[in-house]
Amino acid sequence: MFEVRTNMLKLNSNYGQKDEQCYICGKQETTRHIFECEGSTVKGLTIEKYKQMIEKEGPQTDDMNSVSQSVEIVRKKMEERTKIKKIVNKYG
């Protein structure tokens, strides 16, 4: 959750490097895009969940189960993207 709240997912655009396109759909890859990419096989994230995680006070205690599930989905999406990126870089 910390990585989402602070824009520290391992994406080039989050670390001052050149922006990268999503290897799944071709749009600019950002933390917010992870939640809205429709090309991913990993489902369950929405912009509403993204906003819930980054709001000023952070998620409330009664929302923590939902947030934990979202964090797990983000982890799975990042793994999927890493695998696809390796394949694209290797085979074009």
N, CA, C and O atoms as a DFTB+ gen file, in Angstrom:
368 C
 N C O
     1  1       0.820      -1.174       0.000
     2  2       0.000       0.000       0.000
     3  2       0.873       1.249       0.000
     4  3       0.541       2.236      -0.658
     5  1       1.968       1.217       0.721
     6  2       2.873       2.372       0.784
     7  2       3.361       2.758      -0.606
     8  3       3.437       3.941      -0.935
     9  1       3.694       1.754      -1.423
    10  2       4.196       2.039      -2.773
    11  2       3.143       2.738      -3.626
    12  3       3.481       3.609      -4.428
    13  1       1.882       2.375      -3.469
    14  2       0.816       3.033      -4.229
    15  2       0.622       4.451      -3.715
    16  3       0.543       5.391      -4.506
    17  1       0.545       4.616      -2.398
    18  2       0.294       5.934      -1.808
    19  2       1.395       6.937      -2.138
    20  3       1.125       8.132      -2.257
    21  1       2.617       6.472      -2.285
    22  2       3.739       7.382      -2.518
    23  2       4.234       7.357      -3.966
    24  3       5.293       7.908      -4.268
    25  1       3.478       6.726      -4.854
    26  2       3.863       6.633      -6.267
    27  2       5.239       5.991      -6.429
    28  3       6.065       6.476      -7.202
    29  1       5.480       4.922      -5.716
    30  2       6.781       4.263      -5.766
    31  2       6.720       2.858      -6.375
    32  3       7.638       2.059      -6.190
    33  1       5.631       2.559      -7.104
    34  2       5.631       1.290      -7.826
    35  2       6.807       1.309      -8.784
    36  3       7.210       2.377      -9.246
    37  1       7.351       0.174      -9.083
    38  2       8.549       0.110      -9.929
    39  2       8.203       0.364     -11.391
    40  3       8.210      -0.542     -12.224
    41  1       7.900       1.633     -11.671
    42  2       7.610       2.095     -13.025
    43  2       8.570       3.230     -13.330
    44  3       8.830       4.068     -12.467
    45  1       9.095       3.270     -14.534
    46  2      10.047       4.328     -14.895
    47  2       9.493       5.713     -14.629
    48  3      10.218       6.587     -14.154
    49  1       8.216       5.930     -14.929
    50  2       7.630       7.257     -14.767
    51  2       7.603       7.705     -13.304
    52  3       7.501       8.901     -13.034
    53  1       7.690       6.785     -12.372
    54  2       7.688       7.140     -10.955
    55  2       9.081       7.486     -10.429
    56  3       9.215       7.948      -9.296
    57  1      10.104       7.270     -11.230
    58  2      11.474       7.486     -10.766
    59  2      12.241       8.473     -11.642
    60  3      13.469       8.421     -11.716
    61  1      11.513       9.372     -12.306
    62  2      12.155      10.431     -13.072
    63  2      12.823       9.986     -14.358
    64  3      13.529      10.769     -14.995
    65  1      12.608       8.739     -14.748
    66  2      13.158       8.262     -16.006
    67  2      12.139       8.521     -17.106
    68  3      11.042       9.011     -16.836
    69  1      12.495       8.193     -18.346
    70  2      11.556       8.432     -19.440
    71  2      10.273       7.637     -19.204
    72  3      10.278       6.528     -18.671
    73  1       9.185       8.259     -19.626
    74  2       7.903       7.585     -19.491
    75  2       7.900       6.319     -20.320
    76  3       8.526       6.254     -21.378
    77  1       7.205       5.336     -19.844
    78  2       7.150       4.050     -20.512
    79  2       5.701       3.762     -20.891
    80  3       4.775       4.166     -20.189
    81  1       5.519       3.072     -21.987
    82  2       4.184       2.675     -22.375
    83  2       3.872       1.326     -21.758
    84  3       4.753       0.484     -21.584
    85  1       2.597       1.136     -21.429
    86  2       2.128      -0.131     -20.888
    87  2       2.380      -1.228     -21.913
    88  3       2.032      -1.070     -23.083
    89  1       2.970      -2.317     -21.499
    90  2       3.260      -3.429     -22.400
    91  2       2.008      -4.229     -22.728
    92  3       2.040      -5.128     -23.569
    93  1       0.894      -3.899     -22.054
    94  2      -0.344      -4.626     -22.285
    95  2      -1.261      -3.865     -23.239
    96  3      -1.808      -4.450     -24.174
    97  1      -1.433      -2.544     -23.005
    98  2      -2.401      -1.794     -23.812
    99  2      -1.794      -0.639     -24.599
   100  3      -2.453      -0.094     -25.484
   101  1      -0.559      -0.251     -24.303
   102  2       0.108       0.809     -25.046
   103  2      -0.053       2.212     -24.498
   104  3       0.578       3.138     -25.008
   105  1      -0.882       2.404     -23.472
   106  2      -1.049       3.732     -22.872
   107  2       0.133       4.024     -21.950
   108  3       0.887       3.121     -21.586
   109  1       0.288       5.320     -21.572
   110  2       1.371       5.686     -20.662
   111  2       1.185       4.970     -19.330
   112  3       0.091       4.956     -18.766
   113  1       2.258       4.380     -18.842
   114  2       2.189       3.588     -17.629
   115  2       2.478       4.458     -16.405
   116  3       3.564       5.021     -16.265
   117  1       1.498       4.552     -15.538
   118  2       1.613       5.280     -14.272
   119  2       0.978       4.424     -13.186
   120  3       0.357       3.400     -13.470
   121  1       1.141       4.852     -11.945
   122  2       0.500       4.111     -10.855
   123  2      -1.004       4.072     -11.068
   124  3      -1.630       3.023     -10.914
   125  1      -1.584       5.208     -11.422
   126  2      -3.036       5.246     -11.664
   127  2      -3.406       4.285     -12.796
   128  3      -4.438       3.618     -12.725
   129  1      -2.574       4.208     -13.838
   130  2      -2.881       3.331     -14.969
   131  2      -2.967       1.868     -14.539
   132  3      -3.753       1.106     -15.103
   133  1      -2.179       1.472     -13.560
   134  2      -2.226       0.090     -13.066
   135  2      -3.656      -0.252     -12.640
   136  3      -4.105      -1.384     -12.819
   137  1      -4.368       0.727     -12.076
   138  2      -5.731       0.499     -11.598
   139  2      -6.771       0.534     -12.716
   140  3      -7.863      -0.013     -12.558
   141  1      -6.449       1.168     -13.842
   142  2      -7.453       1.322     -14.883
   143  2      -7.163       0.547     -16.163
   144  3      -7.989       0.564     -17.076
   145  1      -6.033      -0.124     -16.266
   146  2      -5.686      -0.864     -17.487
   147  2      -6.675      -2.013     -17.685
   148  3      -6.819      -2.892     -16.836
   149  1      -7.342      -1.974     -18.819
   150  2      -8.350      -2.994     -19.101
   151  2      -7.774      -4.211     -19.816
   152  3      -8.462      -5.223     -19.957
   153  1      -6.539      -4.132     -20.265
   154  2      -5.937      -5.239     -20.989
   155  2      -5.376      -6.328     -20.093
   156  3      -5.065      -7.422     -20.563
   157  1      -5.247      -6.041     -18.826
   158  2      -4.666      -6.992     -17.891
   159  2      -5.604      -8.163     -17.645
   160  3      -6.824      -8.003     -17.647
   161  1      -5.033      -9.333     -17.435
   162  2      -5.855     -10.493     -17.081
   163  2      -6.180     -10.492     -15.594
   164  3      -7.054     -11.235     -15.147
   165  1      -5.483      -9.664     -14.829
   166  2      -5.726      -9.557     -13.389
   167  2      -6.782      -8.483     -13.186
   168  3      -6.563      -7.319     -13.522
   169  1      -7.914      -8.867     -12.642
   170  2      -9.044      -7.949     -12.487
   171  2      -9.261      -7.604     -11.012
   172  3      -8.718      -8.253     -10.119
   173  1     -10.070      -6.564     -10.781
   174  2     -10.474      -6.242      -9.411
   175  2     -10.054      -4.868      -8.936
   176  3     -10.356      -4.502      -7.800
   177  1      -9.362      -4.087      -9.767
   178  2      -8.960      -2.744      -9.364
   179  2      -9.794      -1.712     -10.108
   180  3     -10.173      -1.917     -11.261
   181  1     -10.073      -0.611      -9.442
   182  2     -10.832       0.477     -10.046
   183  2     -10.192       1.806      -9.643
   184  3      -9.386       1.865      -8.715
   185  1     -10.561       2.858     -10.348
   186  2     -10.080       4.191      -9.985
   187  2     -10.577       4.550      -8.587
   188  3      -9.870       5.232      -7.844
   189  1     -11.763       4.112      -8.216
   190  2     -12.282       4.387      -6.870
   191  2     -11.369       3.775      -5.806
   192  3     -11.108       4.400      -4.778
   193  1     -10.888       2.563      -6.051
   194  2      -9.971       1.927      -5.094
   195  2      -8.638       2.678      -5.046
   196  3      -8.034       2.818      -3.982
   197  1      -8.192       3.154      -6.193
   198  2      -6.959       3.955      -6.238
   199  2      -7.129       5.218      -5.394
   200  3      -6.269       5.542      -4.574
   201  1      -8.231       5.923      -5.595
   202  2      -8.491       7.151      -4.835
   203  2      -8.582       6.860      -3.344
   204  3      -8.099       7.646      -2.529
   205  1      -9.195       5.737      -2.978
   206  2      -9.314       5.348      -1.570
   207  2      -7.925       5.152      -0.949
   208  3      -7.696       5.523       0.202
   209  1      -7.016       4.576      -1.710
   210  2      -5.689       4.289      -1.173
   211  2      -4.817       5.529      -1.061
   212  3      -3.939       5.586      -0.200
   213  1      -5.042       6.527      -1.918
   214  2      -4.155       7.688      -1.898
   215  2      -4.749       8.907      -1.191
   216  3      -4.081       9.934      -1.074
   217  1      -5.995       8.808      -0.717
   218  2      -6.597       9.983      -0.079
   219  2      -5.781      10.411       1.134
   220  3      -5.031       9.620       1.707
   221  1      -5.938      11.657       1.510
   222  2      -5.078      12.292       2.504
   223  2      -4.947      11.482       3.794
   224  3      -3.835      11.257       4.272
   225  1      -6.052      11.052       4.350
   226  2      -6.001      10.311       5.621
   227  2      -5.695       8.832       5.419
   228  3      -5.446       8.109       6.383
   229  1      -5.713       8.393       4.190
   230  2      -5.508       6.970       3.915
   231  2      -6.773       6.194       4.196
   232  3      -7.753       6.765       4.674
   233  1      -6.773       4.922       3.913
   234  2      -7.971       4.112       4.126
   235  2      -8.298       4.012       5.607
   236  3      -7.405       4.004       6.454
   237  1      -9.573       3.936       5.903
   238  2     -10.018       3.805       7.288
   239  2      -9.978       2.340       7.711
   240  3      -9.951       1.441       6.870
   241  1      -9.974       2.112       9.014
   242  2      -9.816       0.760       9.552
   243  2     -10.825      -0.218       8.978
   244  3     -10.470      -1.353       8.660
   245  1     -12.083       0.202       8.839
   246  2     -13.090      -0.727       8.326
   247  2     -12.906      -1.042       6.849
   248  3     -13.533      -1.965       6.329
   249  1     -12.059      -0.288       6.177
   250  2     -11.778      -0.541       4.763
   251  2     -10.504      -1.352       4.561
   252  3     -10.156      -1.673       3.424
   253  1      -9.808      -1.688       5.632
   254  2      -8.491      -2.306       5.499
   255  2      -8.537      -3.661       4.800
   256  3      -7.596      -3.995       4.081
   257  1      -9.589      -4.453       4.982
   258  2      -9.673      -5.737       4.288
   259  2      -9.737      -5.508       2.789
   260  3      -9.064      -6.197       2.023
   261  1     -10.535      -4.552       2.372
   262  2     -10.633      -4.205       0.954
   263  2      -9.294      -3.699       0.429
   264  3      -8.881      -4.050      -0.677
   265  1      -8.624      -2.880       1.220
   266  2      -7.326      -2.341       0.822
   267  2      -6.302      -3.456       0.711
   268  3      -5.516      -3.473      -0.237
   269  1      -6.290      -4.374       1.643
   270  2      -5.360      -5.510       1.593
   271  2      -5.575      -6.326       0.322
   272  3      -4.614      -6.769      -0.307
   273  1      -6.829      -6.522      -0.049
   274  2      -7.128      -7.250      -1.281
   275  2      -6.622      -6.467      -2.484
   276  3      -6.061      -7.051      -3.412
   277  1      -6.815      -5.150      -2.477
   278  2      -6.345      -4.314      -3.589
   279  2      -4.835      -4.369      -3.703
   280  3      -4.299      -4.443      -4.809
   281  1      -4.140      -4.335      -2.573
   282  2      -2.673      -4.400      -2.576
   283  2      -2.209      -5.712      -3.192
   284  3      -1.245      -5.733      -3.958
   285  1      -2.883      -6.801      -2.865
   286  2      -2.529      -8.100      -3.441
   287  2      -2.763      -8.108      -4.948
   288  3      -1.969      -8.680      -5.695
   289  1      -3.839      -7.482      -5.398
   290  2      -4.124      -7.412      -6.827
   291  2      -3.066      -6.567      -7.536
   292  3      -2.628      -6.920      -8.631
   293  1      -2.649      -5.449      -6.920
   294  2      -1.591      -4.617      -7.495
   295  2      -0.315      -5.440      -7.646
   296  3       0.355      -5.367      -8.676
   297  1       0.020      -6.220      -6.625
   298  2       1.216      -7.061      -6.680
   299  2       1.126      -8.036      -7.853
   300  3       2.100      -8.224      -8.582
   301  1      -0.037      -8.651      -8.035
   302  2      -0.214      -9.607      -9.134
   303  2      -0.119      -8.899     -10.487
   304  3       0.465      -9.436     -11.428
   305  1      -0.692      -7.693     -10.587
   306  2      -0.608      -6.945     -11.852
   307  2       0.837      -6.582     -12.171
   308  3       1.256      -6.659     -13.326
   309  1       1.593      -6.192     -11.168
   310  2       2.990      -5.836     -11.397
   311  2       3.789      -7.060     -11.831
   312  3       4.661      -6.949     -12.692
   313  1       3.508      -8.221     -11.253
   314  2       4.173      -9.456     -11.681
   315  2       3.827      -9.772     -13.136
   316  3       4.702     -10.139     -13.921
   317  1       2.550      -9.629     -13.489
   318  2       2.123      -9.880     -14.860
   319  2       2.859      -8.951     -15.819
   320  3       3.346      -9.395     -16.858
   321  1       2.943      -7.670     -15.481
   322  2       3.616      -6.698     -16.332
   323  2       5.100      -7.020     -16.491
   324  3       5.650      -6.883     -17.583
   325  1       5.741      -7.441     -15.423
   326  2       7.158      -7.794     -15.472
   327  2       7.376      -8.963     -16.432
   328  3       8.313      -8.948     -17.229
   329  1       6.520      -9.963     -16.356
   330  2       6.640     -11.124     -17.245
   331  2       6.447     -10.710     -18.701
   332  3       7.210     -11.124     -19.574
   333  1       5.434      -9.900     -18.961
   334  2       5.164      -9.466     -20.333
   335  2       6.312      -8.606     -20.853
   336  3       6.711      -8.738     -22.010
   337  1       6.840      -7.733     -20.012
   338  2       7.955      -6.860     -20.410
   339  2       9.160      -7.707     -20.808
   340  3       9.807      -7.423     -21.817
   341  1       9.470      -8.740     -20.032
   342  2      10.604      -9.619     -20.347
   343  2      10.412     -10.307     -21.685
   344  3      11.352     -10.424     -22.471
   345  1       9.189     -10.764     -21.943
   346  2       8.901     -11.453     -23.201
   347  2       9.037     -10.488     -24.366
   348  3       9.649     -10.826     -25.379
   349  1       8.474      -9.287     -24.236
   350  2       8.535      -8.291     -25.296
   351  2       9.984      -7.891     -25.570
   352  3      10.395      -7.782     -26.725
   353  1      10.749      -7.675     -24.509
   354  2      12.156      -7.282     -24.685
   355  2      12.979      -8.406     -25.327
   356  3      13.920      -8.140     -26.076
   357  1      12.626      -9.639     -25.036
   358  2      13.377     -10.766     -25.571
   359  2      13.001     -11.094     -27.018
   360  3      13.868     -11.371     -27.847
   361  1      11.698     -11.061     -27.308
   362  2      11.237     -11.510     -28.619
   363  2      10.691     -10.398     -29.509
   364  3      10.412     -10.626     -30.686
   365  1      10.537      -9.198     -28.954
   366  2      10.062      -8.076     -29.766
   367  2       8.607      -7.975     -29.954
   368  3       8.133      -7.058     -30.625
